[in-house]
């Protein structure tokens, strides 16, 4: 991996019809570049917006419109 590269782990599991997924990224040298940080923060804001809008039995289209 290059010293300015970004590592990405995309992991998922399934157990008796329940599934889960997590993706995490990290800078190879311990510090994001300005562009990498901007992308990371945009994705984080999007993720948090969806999580805060979740409720029992949400309509998928509602979450995609955030």
C-alpha positions, 0 to 999 in steps of 0.5 A: 500500500502506498503511504498516501493510500487508504485501506478499506475493510468491507465485512459482512456476516449472516446468522440465522437469516440476520445479516450485518455489514460494516465498512471501515477505511483508514489512512495508510500513513495515519493521516488522511489527505485533505481530499481523503478527509473530505470524502470520508466526512461526506460519507460519515455525514450521509451514514449518520443522516440515514441512521438518525432517520431510521425507525421501525419498518421504514420505507426504503425510498424514504432513506434513499432520499436523504 
